[in-house]
Amino acid sequence: MTEKTRSPEFALAQNALQGLREDLFHGALAYRPLPALKPDAPLLHWIPARLRRYVQWTPHAVVLGMALLTLAVAYTGSSPGFGGARDLAHLLIAAAPAGTVALTLVRPVLAWWLSLALTPVMVVLAGSGDYPWSAGSFVGHTAVMMVVAARTRPRTAAWTWTLTALYAILAEGAGTGYSSNSGPLVVLNGIAVALVTLVSLNRSTRREVVAERTVTAVERDKRTLLEERTTIARELHDVVAHHMSVVAIQAEAAPYRVENPPPELEQAFATIRENAVIALTELRRVLGVVRAEDYEAPDAPQPTLADIERLLDNVRDTGLSVEKVVTGAVRELPQGVELSAYRIIQEALSNSLRHAPGATARVEIGYVLGGLGLRVVNGPATGRVQPSPGAGHGITGMRERVTMLDGEMTAEATADGGYEVTVFLPVPLGTPEPPAAAAAGVPQARSARGAQDTTAVLSLDTSLDTSLDKSSDTSLDKPLDKPAGGDRA
């Protein structure tokens, strides 16, 4: 026997009643104190700092003001001849609807139930001709519903208005000769609740949009950082693989440099060579992991500072006037340092070209004791700055390269409206770059097996040099940052 399918109308009614039970019954006694304004609220931007701690309680002051207004209306609207009651009795009667308004500060749903329950009582105690809403109940219940609409979800506000209208209809049917004011109250409450709900929804939507944008910006920054680190890892893979190739070749050639080497020495060098070849194989696997889907193997080794002049020529061909100044004793540095220095200069010039058209640039390279200093500065733009399609990865990439080498970097606007990037890359003393030809010099007198093994290692090094990735070339077509003169970070 198949289960009976319920109609959509039944499901809609069931969900509506479930919402009524959750909003107005289960959560009736919930303690929900009204929070103060947040420090970043738009209203507080126009208030002096010494007064902001007081202005943060503006919502509470508004609710209490509505309670005082309800008290005044209820007191003046009560009949002075009721049972010969004195002014104190009238004040206590008027305090009842005012108290329900004040209660919305901590328990809004409970305040609405008390306000509705007090309505018939106030008609009797006030002794006025208004029915079924006395003057105090009219103002107080409207204020309560406005606060409830502002502090709860739209569904709750809709249910409060619906039950209020239902009570008005029932009270009309049970009424006597009193004039009715249910129609004006239901209409006024409906308009007030609708306006407050729309304002609350608009404010809530804007907060959600700001939160989503914040999360998106954070995720974008994380993705940018990972992309830059992946790019750097692919480039440094080339450098590390070259050094490992040199280790493998030197370990293979070393036994042939010694006449009648002991077996222990030959075994030690064989172990070194085997481990180096294994490391090279693992490096190739790492390259496969960090390689992008649109990866294309480069056909040239990674650039160094020896290629700076060719980079500057390409920049000059695009219309940017560049001057190069080299200070200190030029020396060969570790390949990782030279590669990072080249990429930093390339990115800085790319930013100048993109964000400072018509300006002049200056590249300073300083070989100092214990490190390498770089300074790339451009003047203010003299041409029209076109909107940059880049994603702003440039400064992030430069900082990642500098951080990787334990260096220091500053990127800031200059006094004349240009931009300056200053970098220091430390280079420990006594760590020169091994020459590329270090693997040469292997004696020709070697066994056939040794020659074949060394040739295999050389082939592995060559294949690695032609299959490693580099993130950019000297075309300077890289993501850029904000215009010169602004914060490019």
RACORUR-V916043 format. One record per helix or strand of 2 or more residues. SS is the DSSP state (H for helix, E for strand). FROM is the first residue (numbers start at 0). TO is the last residue. If there is no record, write none. Layout:
ss=SS from=FROM to=TO
ss=SS from=FROM to=TO
This chain:
ss=H from=7 to=25
ss=H from=41 to=45
ss=H from=48 to=54
ss=H from=57 to=76
ss=H from=81 to=83
ss=H from=86 to=102
ss=H from=107 to=125
ss=E from=129 to=130
ss=H from=134 to=150
ss=H from=153 to=172
ss=E from=178 to=179
ss=H from=181 to=256
ss=H from=262 to=289
ss=H from=304 to=316
ss=E from=320 to=326
ss=H from=334 to=354
ss=E from=359 to=367
ss=E from=370 to=377
ss=H from=393 to=403
ss=E from=407 to=412
ss=E from=418 to=425
ss=H from=435 to=438
ss=H from=447 to=464
